[in-house]
């Protein structure tokens, strides 16, 4: 496909912004990650020596724990969000009343734009000592101050905005499905559940994969939820990066963690996409 000179001129402002706001800052972070940090300074000196110490430090158990915690909550919360959001999206897409369908979509969009601080503090009050905390901890037979309960509340905090996003993402995929396929399957003797598992779900794999990737990347970058609801017991890589930059001003270490997280996340995302594509064919 050939681009005319006018097309190139139209693309130039966007390319310049992309270069100035993403590529150059990322290159600066990459350069900083290889610099030697001297305690007592804010960041590294301009003439600081290059070193691999910042990356070698990430291999220690204290750093790897943050990565394991982040990916554990990311995968778990994303899968739960898909399981919950799929029937919601299906019910909205198949809603016969246009008014109710628009109201449901508007509600999901409104949940996406709800302030994170309002969302997190509402959950903290709801599942705290003054809310359902005592009741829920009694049902689960765990301490409200224990780690398991804290992890549960963090998952709730992540799901609070993952479910609406996953449902909105799946709406388009489900709306493009022909409902007559399910009817034909049931006419041939399959139950409703089996029809959905054998027809609806496989045909929605591209949408499910997209929704999972969006939820997963949002979990990897989550900051406020683990910081407030985690109560210091559950911390993500984003919290580690924040402490490296803001609390001890170790910019090289924070940059190395950020670059490592970016690389690991990209490898994970492309790896999952490749495996799903290999299993279900080319995803379109």
Secondary structure, 3 states (H helix, E strand, C coil): CCCCHHHHHHHHHHHHHHHHHHHHHHHHHHHHHCECCCCCCCCCCCCCCECCHHHHHHCCHHHHHHHHHHHHHHHHHHHHHHHHHHHHHHHHHCCCCHHHHHHHHHHHHHHHCCCHHHHHHHHHHHCCCCCCHHHHHHHHCCCCCCHHHHHHHHHHHHHHHHHHHHHHHHHHHHHCCCCHHHHHHHHCCCCHHHHHHHHHHHHCHHHHHHHHHHHHHHHHCCCHHHHHHCCCCCCCHHHHHHHHHHHCCCHHHHHHHHHHHHHHHHHHHHHHHHHHHHHHCCCC
